[in-house]
Amino acid sequence: MNCQNLSAASVPMAAQLLEWLSEPVNFAENLVTVDGGPVTLDPWQRDYLQDECKFINILKSRRVGGSWAMTLKMFIRSQLLGDYSGTFISMNLEEAVGRIEYAERMYESLPRRFKKKRVTRSKTELVFEDFRGRRAVLRSLASRAPRGKGGDVGISELPHCRDAQKIYEGALHVTSRSQRHMLTIESTPFGKCGIFHDVCKGKFPQFKRYEIPWWHCSVLCNDVERAMREAPMLATQKRVENFGTPSIRAIFDSMPIAAFRQESELAFIESDAAAFSMELLEKNCIADFGTDSESGLRFLSINKIPSLDDWLWLDKNIKGILFAGYDVGRKKDEAVLFILDDFSNRLEARMMVRLADTDFVSQENVILEAMRRGVKMFSIDSTGIGLPLAEKIQTRFGSRVTPVHFTAPIKSRLVSTTRMLLINRKLLLPLKRSVLEQMQSVQQKVTDSGNVIFHAARSAGHHADIAWAVMLACRAAHSGEKPAEKPQYEKLSARETWKLRTTRKNSWRY
């Protein structure tokens, strides 16, 4: 047992030890370790772990440990209770697998004498058994409503999940069989609508609501106790100056204040009309995406210059014809390469490369390698800093490359082409937070003259670089369609020619 947090006076007598450890906070801080050291809970995490309220909602900042705390609570219940069923729900398979990995690391860190027997371990399920043969099951779903026997449910990033309303309603029914079954919903803010927004704003008073901004987290705040009293009365910049650690200060300095307030200070930001609605995007997004052959959508996302292994993965997983789009960036914005695979009359997202602060020589090499891997048609942003790179690539590959200068009419056509593909279910994308957020950040605005223009506000902390790369790839696929067959002509007979009263040179029809 790890008793590093205990003074001699606070250690209970041996006869009381098991009862003392049955308290979730004691279990967490004295049996579970993280990175080889004892767990130290923030005040809100201590409150949450011992909270037995049936319905709990956590509106939280990024990086405060919300999903980790939810996983920890359900894991502890799986170890302390006899028969137990706990279901995690995440926005995609990647994050669903991550919940089970969290739980397994917690299990591995326990002293041997306090571990239940592990009888099953898969990517999305953990099953434990105690000495009486009672089983505790932790399972993890990707954007899918839970079904089956009752138990606890923990939903991570609900507003980002596909069919959020159905998932919420399904979770309520799973927890309805017993008062001791709990439902926890945790997420950052995302738009002023939807079930998560309604719960956060008190529409359903049966939920106990936690609000966890960055200054409630000891990793981000230099004095949590004082900040909890004083920070709410301060302006954002002053809060960061007075209580922010170097990491939160760096985050604040690196993004627009509106985006920081949404991501770190629980502000639901109003937005203009989105060019691509969340409902439309979700219908075309696959939660079960990954790099292995068993994934529903084979998709590789890289935040660096691709290695040889990355390119070999692309070679191995090509199903049809490749089309690509490239949004050029350097200092302010990322450069993004997005590759689509035209297979079975659908465009499947196959690979995304995001390059932050990458020199143009390296960007050119990435594009050249993509072209060598068989990209048939390639559309590249030629606006501003993108022009020299676009010209070099076009000179090298000729008609396979189309430079695209972003003007209002061009953006309108890009949006229209992509939207039509989505409406017709011809474009499959990963249900990935960065893709969804950036696609939805493209806004449509009606000007005073009645024209519709499309733009992406930098208030989102990016400039929709992924979205424009996706749209450029769709344009490349659209321009790469097979040309219509040449019309077939037949010569008219003399009798037919006479009937049509035509001259010899016009006596052809098709």
C-alpha positions, 0 to 999 in steps of 0.5 A: 500500500502507498501511504506517502500522503499519511502522517502516523497520526492519520493512519487508522488501526488495521481493523479499520483500514478496509473501511477507511479505504472504502471512501473514494478519496482515501482509495484514490490518494493512497492506492492509485498512483500516476506516473509513479507518484501518489495522486493529489486531488484538486478540491473539486475532484475530492468533492466529485469523487465522494458525491453520491448524487444520481445526476452530475454535470461538469462544465469544465475548462480544458486540461483540468482533469475532467475526463480523468476524474470521471474515469477514476470515480467509475474505476474506484466503484468497480473495485469497491462494489460487488456486481458493477456495470460502468459505461463510458461514452466518448465522441470517437473510438480513439477516445473510447479506447483512451478511457479503458487505457486510463482505467487499466493504468489505474488498476496496474498501479494498485497494490496487489492485495487490493486488486480484483482479478482481471478476467477480460481486457480488450480495447473497449472493455475491462472485466474484474472478478472478486473472490466471491465470483462477482463481476465488475465490468467497465466498457467504452462506447464511441458516440453510441447510446448505451443499452442493456442492463443498468449501471453507471454511465459517464459521457465525455464531451457530450456536445461533440458526440454524434446524436447527442440527444439520443445518447443522453436519453439512452443514458438516462434509461440505463441509470433508471433501474436503481437510485444508486446508478449514476450519470455523469456528463462532462464537457467544455462549452460548445455553442449556445444550443443542444442538450449539454447547454440546456443542462448547464443552464439549469433546464433540468434541475435534478442535475448537480452542476459543477463549474470548473474553470482553469483556476480550480486546477492546481496544474494551471493555477498558482494558488487555487484556494485564493483564486477561487475567492478572488478570480471570479471578480477579475477580468480575464487578463488580470486573472491570468496575470495574478493566478496563472502558471506559466503554462496557462499564460502561454496558452492565453498569449497564443489564442484570441481572448474569446477562444480562451474564454470558451476553452478555459473560462466556461463561456458559451460563445454565440456564433454566426450561421455555420456553413456546415451544420453539426447535424449535417457533419455528424451524418457523414462522420465515422466514430470508429476511425483509426489506423488498423484494418478493423477500423470503420474508417481507416484514417491517419492524423499526423501533427508533424512531417510524415515519416517513411512509415506514415507514407508506407501506411498510406500506400498500404491503405489506398482503396481507390483514387487519391485526391488532396487539398493543401491549405498553406500556412507558416507562422500564424496558421497551420499548413494542412494537407488533407487526402481523400480516397475515392472508393465505391463512389464515396470520398473517404478521409484517408490522411491529414497532416498538420504542420505548425510553423514549418518552413516552405522547403519542408512543406514542399517536400511533404507535397512532393511525397504525397504526389509521388504516392499517387495523388491524381488531382491536387488543389492548393491555396495560392492566396498570399504566401501560398502563391510561390509554393503553388506555382512551384508545385504546378510547374512540377506536376502540370495539370494535376495541380490546380492553384486556388486563389481565395476570393468570395466567389471561389469560397462560395463554390468550395462550400457549395461543392463540399456541402453537396457531397455531405448532403448526398452522403458522399464524403466520410470524415472522422468524428474528430474534435479538431475536424468538427470544430474547424468545419463548423467554424466556417460561417456564412454571412449575408452582406448589405447588398444581399450577397452571401460570403463565407469566412472563418473568424480567428476567435476560434483559435484557428483559421479553419485551416483543416476545413479549407484543406478538406474543401480543396480536396473535395474540389480536386476530386470534383475537378478530377471526375471522368469527362463525359463520353464523346457524343456518338454521331450517325449520318442521315440517309439521303431520304432523312436529309431531304425530309429535314431540308438541310444542307450537306454540311449540316446533315449530321445528328447525334 
